[in-house]
């Protein structure tokens, strides 16, 4: 496992982190299997774990807490502390994903509510301090309300959080640049993958300027970049993917993924190629693929050892950029 600086915090985080949404709310989740996969990731050098209160109303946070306690005071080979970084998110008060311009700060994150959910996450994870707390939705317009900047500074001075970030809306990388340039953030979490390359246009340069860490989420485009989806793929009604992969999106996603398959190097896989494409970008601090099974943990973390893609292959993948705009099904 290789490590990268997490922006101005100075933390050394594993360049392949762990996304924990699938452990609470997706079909087939099993706590014992999830805990085994999390521990395997720790053993292989992963030290950055991203969860949220909304993932099972705190259940995913509780699983992370168990892993943190199981590895407390342990050391890596060589005797250095095995520091694990816990990132979580405050759910919007109105429980609406994504944020919309018409939602006010009071609709989504009134100051007292922010602190209420920080305390809930601290309790779920079982720690006195969160490494990073993120707003699970975001609108730059909320910065017009002076209470937000004061609340963020109060969070830092409270000793309850070490860093503050935002999780940006799907396919809206520009909606967050104002917050970055205002100097309020330590990190941004954004969708970035072979298809979604548009954060490179304006967001990443702003993060570079302000030394803000970038957490790349959805590296597999919710599953299409695993190469396993077909036009016949279906999910239970309770599974979020059943509302995301509506026919028009499923058809386009499968078609674009199929176009990538001839480019996969011999001995590699489409998911590995997708992760290594992201590793080519030094602006990214860590990538957080969702993982529930040990075999997926081992395969995804191995991408770090192989490093970024060769320049010619990376260049071949650049034209597969897919610029999309939010729709009623994109959440």
C-alpha positions as YAML, in Angstrom:
chain: A
units: angstrom
residues:
- id: 1
  name: UNK
  ca: [0.00, 0.00, 0.00]
- id: 2
  name: UNK
  ca: [1.20, 3.48, -0.87]
- id: 3
  name: UNK
  ca: [0.27, 6.63, 1.03]
- id: 4
  name: UNK
  ca: [-0.46, 10.23, 0.13]
- id: 5
  name: UNK
  ca: [-0.69, 13.51, 2.03]
- id: 6
  name: UNK
  ca: [-4.23, 14.41, 3.03]
- id: 7
  name: UNK
  ca: [-4.10, 18.06, 2.13]
- id: 8
  name: UNK
  ca: [-3.13, 20.58, 4.79]
- id: 9
  name: UNK
  ca: [-3.81, 18.14, 7.62]
- id: 10
  name: UNK
  ca: [-0.46, 16.50, 6.87]
- id: 11
  name: UNK
  ca: [-1.91, 13.03, 7.48]
- id: 12
  name: UNK
  ca: [-0.48, 10.12, 5.51]
- id: 13
  name: UNK
  ca: [-3.49, 8.19, 4.25]
- id: 14
  name: UNK
  ca: [-3.69, 5.04, 2.17]
- id: 15
  name: UNK
  ca: [-4.30, 5.95, -1.45]
- id: 16
  name: UNK
  ca: [-6.97, 3.25, -1.51]
- id: 17
  name: UNK
  ca: [-9.38, 3.90, 1.34]
- id: 18
  name: UNK
  ca: [-12.62, 2.19, 2.26]
- id: 19
  name: UNK
  ca: [-16.15, 3.31, 1.40]
- id: 20
  name: UNK
  ca: [-18.67, 1.88, 3.86]
- id: 21
  name: UNK
  ca: [-22.07, 2.71, 2.36]
- id: 22
  name: UNK
  ca: [-22.64, -0.83, 1.10]
- id: 23
  name: UNK
  ca: [-22.48, -2.20, 4.66]
- id: 24
  name: UNK
  ca: [-25.81, -0.67, 5.61]
- id: 25
  name: UNK
  ca: [-28.57, -0.28, 3.10]
- id: 26
  name: UNK
  ca: [-27.46, -2.35, 0.11]
- id: 27
  name: UNK
  ca: [-28.80, -5.81, -0.64]
- id: 28
  name: UNK
  ca: [-26.75, -8.66, 0.82]
- id: 29
  name: UNK
  ca: [-25.05, -6.83, 3.70]
- id: 30
  name: UNK
  ca: [-23.84, -9.09, 6.49]
- id: 31
  name: UNK
  ca: [-22.17, -7.66, 9.59]
- id: 32
  name: UNK
  ca: [-19.78, -10.55, 10.18]
- id: 33
  name: UNK
  ca: [-18.64, -10.51, 6.57]
- id: 34
  name: UNK
  ca: [-18.30, -6.72, 6.69]
- id: 35
  name: UNK
  ca: [-16.15, -6.79, 9.82]
- id: 36
  name: UNK
  ca: [-13.91, -9.49, 8.33]
- id: 37
  name: UNK
  ca: [-13.47, -7.37, 5.18]
- id: 38
  name: UNK
  ca: [-12.70, -4.24, 7.19]
- id: 39
  name: UNK
  ca: [-10.08, -6.05, 9.25]
- id: 40
  name: UNK
  ca: [-8.50, -7.51, 6.14]
- id: 41
  name: UNK
  ca: [-8.21, -3.99, 4.74]
- id: 42
  name: UNK
  ca: [-6.47, -2.82, 7.92]
- id: 43
  name: UNK
  ca: [-4.08, -5.75, 7.75]
- id: 44
  name: UNK
  ca: [-3.22, -4.84, 4.14]
- id: 45
  name: UNK
  ca: [-2.41, -1.23, 5.05]
- id: 46
  name: UNK
  ca: [-5.68, 0.63, 4.47]
- id: 47
  name: UNK
  ca: [-6.03, 3.38, 7.07]
- id: 48
  name: UNK
  ca: [-8.79, 5.67, 5.76]
- id: 49
  name: UNK
  ca: [-12.44, 4.71, 6.33]
- id: 50
  name: UNK
  ca: [-15.39, 6.74, 5.11]
- id: 51
  name: UNK
  ca: [-18.85, 6.24, 6.53]
- id: 52
  name: UNK
  ca: [-21.94, 8.34, 7.34]
- id: 53
  name: UNK
  ca: [-24.73, 8.49, 9.87]
- id: 54
  name: UNK
  ca: [-27.17, 7.95, 6.99]
- id: 55
  name: UNK
  ca: [-25.67, 4.55, 6.20]
- id: 56
  name: UNK
  ca: [-28.14, 2.52, 8.18]
- id: 57
  name: UNK
  ca: [-29.00, 5.31, 10.66]
- id: 58
  name: UNK
  ca: [-25.62, 4.97, 12.33]
- id: 59
  name: UNK
  ca: [-25.11, 1.23, 11.82]
- id: 60
  name: UNK
  ca: [-22.14, 1.62, 9.48]
- id: 61
  name: UNK
  ca: [-20.57, 4.01, 11.99]
- id: 62
  name: UNK
  ca: [-20.98, 1.37, 14.70]
- id: 63
  name: UNK
  ca: [-19.16, -1.17, 12.54]
- id: 64
  name: UNK
  ca: [-16.30, 1.27, 12.04]
- id: 65
  name: UNK
  ca: [-16.13, 1.80, 15.79]
- id: 66
  name: UNK
  ca: [-15.65, -1.92, 16.33]
- id: 67
  name: UNK
  ca: [-12.73, -1.98, 13.91]
- id: 68
  name: UNK
  ca: [-11.12, 1.07, 15.50]
- id: 69
  name: UNK
  ca: [-11.31, -0.53, 18.94]
- id: 70
  name: UNK
  ca: [-10.04, -3.89, 17.65]
- id: 71
  name: UNK
  ca: [-6.91, -2.18, 16.31]
- id: 72
  name: UNK
  ca: [-6.31, 0.34, 19.07]
- id: 73
  name: UNK
  ca: [-2.70, 0.57, 20.26]
- id: 74
  name: UNK
  ca: [-1.52, -1.86, 17.58]
- id: 75
  name: UNK
  ca: [1.58, -1.13, 15.52]
- id: 76
  name: UNK
  ca: [2.60, -1.71, 11.93]
- id: 77
  name: UNK
  ca: [5.62, -3.73, 10.87]
- id: 78
  name: UNK
  ca: [8.52, -1.56, 11.96]
- id: 79
  name: UNK
  ca: [6.87, -0.38, 15.14]
- id: 80
  name: UNK
  ca: [4.95, 2.69, 13.92]
- id: 81
  name: UNK
  ca: [1.46, 3.29, 15.28]
- id: 82
  name: UNK
  ca: [-1.34, 1.78, 13.22]
- id: 83
  name: UNK
  ca: [-3.31, 5.02, 13.00]
- id: 84
  name: UNK
  ca: [-6.75, 4.60, 11.39]
- id: 85
  name: UNK
  ca: [-8.58, 7.68, 10.14]
- id: 86
  name: UNK
  ca: [-12.36, 7.85, 10.60]
- id: 87
  name: UNK
  ca: [-14.40, 10.05, 8.27]
- id: 88
  name: UNK
  ca: [-18.15, 10.38, 8.63]
- id: 89
  name: UNK
  ca: [-20.96, 12.70, 7.50]
- id: 90
  name: UNK
  ca: [-23.82, 14.72, 8.92]
- id: 91
  name: UNK
  ca: [-27.11, 13.89, 7.17]
- id: 92
  name: UNK
  ca: [-29.19, 16.82, 5.91]
- id: 93
  name: UNK
  ca: [-32.02, 17.64, 8.29]
- id: 94
  name: UNK
  ca: [-34.59, 17.41, 5.50]
- id: 95
  name: UNK
  ca: [-33.18, 14.03, 4.43]
- id: 96
  name: UNK
  ca: [-32.99, 15.17, 0.82]
- id: 97
  name: UNK
  ca: [-30.19, 14.01, -1.45]
- id: 98
  name: UNK
  ca: [-28.83, 15.90, -3.27]
- id: 99
  name: UNK
  ca: [-29.15, 19.44, -1.95]
- id: 100
  name: UNK
  ca: [-31.09, 21.86, -4.12]
- id: 101
  name: UNK
  ca: [-30.65, 25.62, -4.50]
- id: 102
  name: UNK
  ca: [-34.04, 26.19, -2.87]
- id: 103
  name: UNK
  ca: [-33.00, 24.44, 0.35]
- id: 104
  name: UNK
  ca: [-31.89, 26.89, 3.00]
- id: 105
  name: UNK
  ca: [-29.30, 26.27, 5.68]
- id: 106
  name: UNK
  ca: [-32.15, 25.83, 8.14]
- id: 107
  name: UNK
  ca: [-33.67, 23.19, 5.87]
- id: 108
  name: UNK
  ca: [-30.47, 21.18, 5.75]
- id: 109
  name: UNK
  ca: [-27.88, 22.10, 8.40]
- id: 110
  name: UNK
  ca: [-29.04, 24.55, 11.09]
- id: 111
  name: UNK
  ca: [-26.10, 25.08, 13.49]
- id: 112
  name: UNK
  ca: [-27.59, 23.34, 16.54]
- id: 113
  name: UNK
  ca: [-28.45, 20.34, 14.35]
- id: 114
  name: UNK
  ca: [-24.84, 20.11, 13.11]
- id: 115
  name: UNK
  ca: [-23.56, 19.67, 16.66]
- id: 116
  name: UNK
  ca: [-26.35, 17.24, 17.53]
- id: 117
  name: UNK
  ca: [-25.24, 14.87, 14.77]
- id: 118
  name: UNK
  ca: [-21.56, 15.25, 15.50]
- id: 119
  name: UNK
  ca: [-22.37, 14.00, 19.00]
- id: 120
  name: UNK
  ca: [-24.44, 11.12, 17.57]
- id: 121
  name: UNK
  ca: [-21.57, 10.03, 15.33]
- id: 122
  name: UNK
  ca: [-19.09, 10.27, 18.20]
- id: 123
  name: UNK
  ca: [-21.34, 7.98, 20.23]
- id: 124
  name: UNK
  ca: [-21.84, 5.49, 17.39]
- id: 125
  name: UNK
  ca: [-18.13, 5.25, 16.62]
- id: 126
  name: UNK
  ca: [-17.20, 5.32, 20.28]
- id: 127
  name: UNK
  ca: [-14.52, 7.98, 20.14]
- id: 128
  name: UNK
  ca: [-13.94, 11.40, 21.66]
- id: 129
  name: UNK
  ca: [-12.81, 12.98, 18.40]
- id: 130
  name: UNK
  ca: [-13.69, 12.48, 14.73]
- id: 131
  name: UNK
  ca: [-10.83, 12.79, 12.28]
- id: 132
  name: UNK
  ca: [-13.07, 14.40, 9.70]
- id: 133
  name: UNK
  ca: [-16.73, 15.36, 9.65]
- id: 134
  name: UNK
  ca: [-18.35, 16.10, 6.29]
- id: 135
  name: UNK
  ca: [-21.60, 17.70, 5.22]
- id: 136
  name: UNK
  ca: [-23.39, 14.92, 3.33]
- id: 137
  name: UNK
  ca: [-24.91, 17.38, 0.84]
- id: 138
  name: UNK
  ca: [-23.75, 20.79, -0.20]
- id: 139
  name: UNK
  ca: [-24.78, 24.12, -1.69]
- id: 140
  name: UNK
  ca: [-22.24, 26.91, -1.97]
- id: 141
  name: UNK
  ca: [-25.08, 29.40, -1.50]
- id: 142
  name: UNK
  ca: [-25.26, 28.40, 2.18]
- id: 143
  name: UNK
  ca: [-22.08, 30.42, 2.66]
- id: 144
  name: UNK
  ca: [-24.25, 33.55, 2.38]
- id: 145
  name: UNK
  ca: [-25.52, 32.63, 5.85]
- id: 146
  name: UNK
  ca: [-22.79, 33.75, 8.24]
- id: 147
  name: UNK
  ca: [-23.85, 31.15, 10.81]
- id: 148
  name: UNK
  ca: [-22.31, 28.38, 8.71]
- id: 149
  name: UNK
  ca: [-18.73, 29.68, 8.84]
- id: 150
  name: UNK
  ca: [-19.10, 30.30, 12.56]
- id: 151
  name: UNK
  ca: [-20.41, 26.77, 13.09]
- id: 152
  name: UNK
  ca: [-17.46, 25.26, 11.18]
- id: 153
  name: UNK
  ca: [-14.95, 27.22, 13.23]
- id: 154
  name: UNK
  ca: [-16.77, 26.25, 16.43]
- id: 155
  name: UNK
  ca: [-16.54, 22.59, 15.37]
- id: 156
  name: UNK
  ca: [-12.78, 22.86, 15.06]
- id: 157
  name: UNK
  ca: [-12.32, 24.70, 18.35]
- id: 158
  name: UNK
  ca: [-14.59, 22.25, 20.21]
- id: 159
  name: UNK
  ca: [-11.99, 19.49, 19.97]
- id: 160
  name: UNK
  ca: [-14.65, 17.10, 18.67]
- id: 161
  name: UNK
  ca: [-13.37, 17.11, 15.08]
- id: 162
  name: UNK
  ca: [-9.91, 17.44, 13.57]
- id: 163
  name: UNK
  ca: [-10.97, 18.40, 10.06]
- id: 164
  name: UNK
  ca: [-14.07, 19.50, 8.15]
- id: 165
  name: UNK
  ca: [-15.14, 18.61, 4.63]
- id: 166
  name: UNK
  ca: [-18.03, 18.40, 2.21]
- id: 167
  name: UNK
  ca: [-19.44, 15.60, 0.11]
- id: 168
  name: UNK
  ca: [-20.40, 17.25, -3.16]
- id: 169
  name: UNK
  ca: [-23.57, 16.55, -5.09]
- id: 170
  name: UNK
  ca: [-23.44, 14.11, -7.99]
- id: 171
  name: UNK
  ca: [-22.18, 15.70, -11.20]
- id: 172
  name: UNK
  ca: [-21.87, 19.18, -9.67]
- id: 173
  name: UNK
  ca: [-18.11, 19.64, -9.13]
- id: 174
  name: UNK
  ca: [-18.34, 23.43, -9.46]
- id: 175
  name: UNK
  ca: [-20.76, 23.59, -6.53]
- id: 176
  name: UNK
  ca: [-18.13, 23.57, -3.81]
- id: 177
  name: UNK
  ca: [-15.38, 25.67, -5.34]
- id: 178
  name: UNK
  ca: [-16.55, 28.74, -3.41]
- id: 179
  name: UNK
  ca: [-16.26, 26.81, -0.13]
- id: 180
  name: UNK
  ca: [-12.76, 25.65, -1.06]
- id: 181
  name: UNK
  ca: [-11.59, 29.15, -1.97]
- id: 182
  name: UNK
  ca: [-13.13, 30.55, 1.24]
- id: 183
  name: UNK
  ca: [-10.60, 28.49, 3.19]
- id: 184
  name: UNK
  ca: [-13.27, 26.75, 5.27]
- id: 185
  name: UNK
  ca: [-12.53, 23.18, 4.19]
- id: 186
  name: UNK
  ca: [-9.85, 20.60, 4.79]
- id: 187
  name: UNK
  ca: [-11.29, 18.11, 2.28]
- id: 188
  name: UNK
  ca: [-13.80, 17.62, -0.50]
- id: 189
  name: UNK
  ca: [-15.37, 14.34, -1.50]
- id: 190
  name: UNK
  ca: [-16.33, 14.16, -5.14]
- id: 191
  name: UNK
  ca: [-17.30, 11.61, -7.78]
- id: 192
  name: UNK
  ca: [-14.24, 11.06, -9.97]
- id: 193
  name: UNK
  ca: [-13.62, 8.15, -12.34]
- id: 194
  name: UNK
  ca: [-12.92, 7.31, -15.99]
- id: 195
  name: UNK
  ca: [-16.33, 8.67, -16.96]
- id: 196
  name: UNK
  ca: [-16.57, 11.57, -14.51]
- id: 197
  name: UNK
  ca: [-13.41, 13.54, -15.23]
- id: 198
  name: UNK
  ca: [-14.92, 17.04, -14.96]
- id: 199
  name: UNK
  ca: [-13.65, 17.75, -11.39]
- id: 200
  name: UNK
  ca: [-10.29, 18.27, -13.12]
- id: 201
  name: UNK
  ca: [-11.60, 21.40, -14.86]
- id: 202
  name: UNK
  ca: [-12.03, 23.80, -11.91]
- id: 203
  name: UNK
  ca: [-12.41, 21.94, -8.61]
- id: 204
  name: UNK
  ca: [-9.03, 20.20, -8.49]
- id: 205
  name: UNK
  ca: [-7.07, 23.37, -9.33]
- id: 206
  name: UNK
  ca: [-8.88, 25.17, -6.48]
- id: 207
  name: UNK
  ca: [-8.07, 22.32, -4.09]
- id: 208
  name: UNK
  ca: [-4.46, 22.40, -5.18]
- id: 209
  name: UNK
  ca: [-4.29, 26.14, -4.56]
- id: 210
  name: UNK
  ca: [-5.74, 25.83, -1.05]
- id: 211
  name: UNK
  ca: [-4.07, 22.50, -0.18]
- id: 212
  name: UNK
  ca: [-7.45, 20.83, 0.30]
- id: 213
  name: UNK
  ca: [-7.54, 17.03, 0.27]
- id: 214
  name: UNK
  ca: [-9.56, 15.24, -2.43]
- id: 215
  name: UNK
  ca: [-11.49, 12.07, -1.61]
- id: 216
  name: UNK
  ca: [-12.47, 10.34, -4.85]
- id: 217
  name: UNK
  ca: [-15.71, 8.44, -4.46]
- id: 218
  name: UNK
  ca: [-17.69, 6.18, -6.84]
- id: 219
  name: UNK
  ca: [-14.57, 4.97, -8.69]
- id: 220
  name: UNK
  ca: [-16.63, 2.23, -10.33]
- id: 221
  name: UNK
  ca: [-19.54, 4.49, -11.36]
- id: 222
  name: UNK
  ca: [-21.91, 2.70, -8.96]
- id: 223
  name: UNK
  ca: [-21.00, -0.62, -10.57]
- id: 224
  name: UNK
  ca: [-20.83, 0.00, -14.29]
- id: 225
  name: UNK
  ca: [-17.01, 0.17, -14.20]
- id: 226
  name: UNK
  ca: [-16.81, -3.26, -12.64]
- id: 227
  name: UNK
  ca: [-17.92, -4.60, -16.01]
- id: 228
  name: UNK
  ca: [-20.49, -6.90, -14.39]
- id: 229
  name: UNK
  ca: [-23.70, -5.03, -15.27]
- id: 230
  name: UNK
  ca: [-25.87, -6.16, -18.14]
- id: 231
  name: UNK
  ca: [-29.09, -4.87, -19.66]
- id: 232
  name: UNK
  ca: [-30.87, -7.50, -17.57]
- id: 233
  name: UNK
  ca: [-29.37, -6.42, -14.21]
- id: 234
  name: UNK
  ca: [-32.03, -5.89, -11.55]
- id: 235
  name: UNK
  ca: [-32.13, -5.09, -7.82]
- id: 236
  name: UNK
  ca: [-34.78, -5.37, -5.11]
- id: 237
  name: UNK
  ca: [-37.01, -2.31, -4.78]
- id: 238
  name: UNK
  ca: [-35.42, -1.53, -1.42]
- id: 239
  name: UNK
  ca: [-31.94, -1.33, -2.98]
- id: 240
  name: UNK
  ca: [-30.86, 2.19, -3.99]
- id: 241
  name: UNK
  ca: [-29.50, 0.92, -7.29]
- id: 242
  name: UNK
  ca: [-33.00, 0.01, -8.45]
- id: 243
  name: UNK
  ca: [-33.85, 3.72, -8.64]
- id: 244
  name: UNK
  ca: [-30.49, 4.82, -10.04]
- id: 245
  name: UNK
  ca: [-30.09, 2.32, -12.86]
- id: 246
  name: UNK
  ca: [-33.35, 3.19, -14.58]
- id: 247
  name: UNK
  ca: [-33.52, 1.82, -18.13]
- id: 248
  name: UNK
  ca: [-32.04, 4.90, -19.81]
- id: 249
  name: UNK
  ca: [-29.09, 4.99, -17.41]
- id: 250
  name: UNK
  ca: [-28.51, 1.24, -17.38]
- id: 251
  name: UNK
  ca: [-28.42, 1.07, -21.17]
- id: 252
  name: UNK
  ca: [-25.95, 3.94, -21.51]
- id: 253
  name: UNK
  ca: [-23.78, 2.73, -18.63]
- id: 254
  name: UNK
  ca: [-23.48, -0.82, -19.97]
- id: 255
  name: UNK
  ca: [-22.69, 0.46, -23.46]
- id: 256
  name: UNK
  ca: [-19.93, 2.78, -22.25]
- id: 257
  name: UNK
  ca: [-18.43, 0.12, -19.97]
- id: 258
  name: UNK
  ca: [-18.41, -2.39, -22.82]
- id: 259
  name: UNK
  ca: [-16.45, 0.10, -24.93]
- id: 260
  name: UNK
  ca: [-13.70, 0.09, -22.29]
- id: 261
  name: UNK
  ca: [-13.26, -3.66, -22.04]
- id: 262
  name: UNK
  ca: [-10.97, -4.01, -25.12]
- id: 263
  name: UNK
  ca: [-8.56, -1.57, -23.43]
- id: 264
  name: UNK
  ca: [-8.08, -3.66, -20.28]
- id: 265
  name: UNK
  ca: [-4.45, -4.88, -20.22]
- id: 266
  name: UNK
  ca: [-3.76, -8.61, -20.26]
- id: 267
  name: UNK
  ca: [-3.75, -9.95, -16.72]
- id: 268
  name: UNK
  ca: [-5.72, -6.98, -15.39]
- id: 269
  name: UNK
  ca: [-9.43, -6.26, -14.85]
- id: 270
  name: UNK
  ca: [-11.74, -3.36, -15.57]
- id: 271
  name: UNK
  ca: [-12.05, -2.44, -11.84]
- id: 272
  name: UNK
  ca: [-8.26, -2.43, -11.47]
- id: 273
  name: UNK
  ca: [-7.91, -0.24, -14.53]
- id: 274
  name: UNK
  ca: [-10.55, 2.10, -13.16]
- id: 275
  name: UNK
  ca: [-8.72, 2.52, -9.84]
- id: 276
  name: UNK
  ca: [-5.32, 2.96, -11.43]
- id: 277
  name: UNK
  ca: [-6.74, 5.62, -13.78]
- id: 278
  name: UNK
  ca: [-7.59, 7.69, -10.69]
- id: 279
  name: UNK
  ca: [-4.15, 7.04, -9.20]
- id: 280
  name: UNK
  ca: [-2.67, 8.88, -12.19]
- id: 281
  name: UNK
  ca: [-3.97, 12.13, -10.70]
- id: 282
  name: UNK
  ca: [-1.74, 13.49, -7.89]
- id: 283
  name: UNK
  ca: [-4.54, 15.82, -6.75]
- id: 284
  name: UNK
  ca: [-6.40, 12.81, -5.33]
- id: 285
  name: UNK
  ca: [-5.50, 12.00, -1.72]
- id: 286
  name: UNK
  ca: [-7.45, 8.75, -1.44]
- id: 287
  name: UNK
  ca: [-10.01, 6.67, -3.33]
- id: 288
  name: UNK
  ca: [-12.89, 5.06, -1.43]
- id: 289
  name: UNK
  ca: [-14.34, 2.10, -3.33]
- id: 290
  name: UNK
  ca: [-17.25, 0.40, -1.63]
- id: 291
  name: UNK
  ca: [-16.28, -3.08, -0.43]
- id: 292
  name: UNK
  ca: [-18.05, -5.79, 1.55]
- id: 293
  name: UNK
  ca: [-16.16, -8.96, 0.73]
- id: 294
  name: UNK
  ca: [-12.56, -9.92, 1.45]
- id: 295
  name: UNK
  ca: [-11.88, -10.82, -2.18]
- id: 296
  name: UNK
  ca: [-12.89, -7.31, -3.27]
- id: 297
  name: UNK
  ca: [-10.75, -5.75, -0.56]
- id: 298
  name: UNK
  ca: [-7.70, -7.72, -1.70]
- id: 299
  name: UNK
  ca: [-8.26, -6.92, -5.37]
- id: 300
  name: UNK
  ca: [-8.89, -3.21, -4.86]
- id: 301
  name: UNK
  ca: [-6.02, -2.60, -2.44]
- id: 302
  name: UNK
  ca: [-3.65, -4.41, -4.79]
- id: 303
  name: UNK
  ca: [-4.19, -1.63, -7.32]
- id: 304
  name: UNK
  ca: [-2.05, 0.63, -5.13]
- id: 305
  name: UNK
  ca: [0.91, -1.72, -5.41]
- id: 306
  name: UNK
  ca: [0.65, -1.63, -9.20]
- id: 307
  name: UNK
  ca: [0.55, 2.16, -9.24]
- id: 308
  name: UNK
  ca: [-0.84, 4.55, -11.85]
- id: 309
  name: UNK
  ca: [-1.53, 3.38, -15.40]
- id: 310
  name: UNK
  ca: [1.13, 3.69, -18.07]
- id: 311
  name: UNK
  ca: [0.84, 7.08, -19.76]
- id: 312
  name: UNK
  ca: [-0.25, 5.70, -23.18]
- id: 313
  name: UNK
  ca: [-3.17, 3.77, -21.65]
- id: 314
  name: UNK
  ca: [-4.19, 6.72, -19.51]
- id: 315
  name: UNK
  ca: [-4.24, 8.84, -22.66]
- id: 316
  name: UNK
  ca: [-6.44, 6.26, -24.41]
- id: 317
  name: UNK
  ca: [-8.97, 6.44, -21.56]
- id: 318
  name: UNK
  ca: [-9.26, 10.22, -21.52]
- id: 319
  name: UNK
  ca: [-11.73, 10.39, -24.46]
- id: 320
  name: UNK
  ca: [-14.14, 8.15, -22.52]
- id: 321
  name: UNK
  ca: [-15.08, 11.15, -20.38]
- id: 322
  name: UNK
  ca: [-18.86, 11.32, -20.00]
- id: 323
  name: UNK
  ca: [-20.21, 14.73, -19.01]
- id: 324
  name: UNK
  ca: [-23.55, 14.33, -17.26]
- id: 325
  name: UNK
  ca: [-26.01, 16.63, -15.54]
- id: 326
  name: UNK
  ca: [-28.22, 15.79, -12.55]
- id: 327
  name: UNK
  ca: [-31.62, 14.31, -13.30]
- id: 328
  name: UNK
  ca: [-34.61, 13.21, -11.24]
- id: 329
  name: UNK
  ca: [-33.06, 9.72, -10.85]
- id: 330
  name: UNK
  ca: [-29.43, 10.63, -10.24]
- id: 331
  name: UNK
  ca: [-29.77, 11.48, -6.50]
...
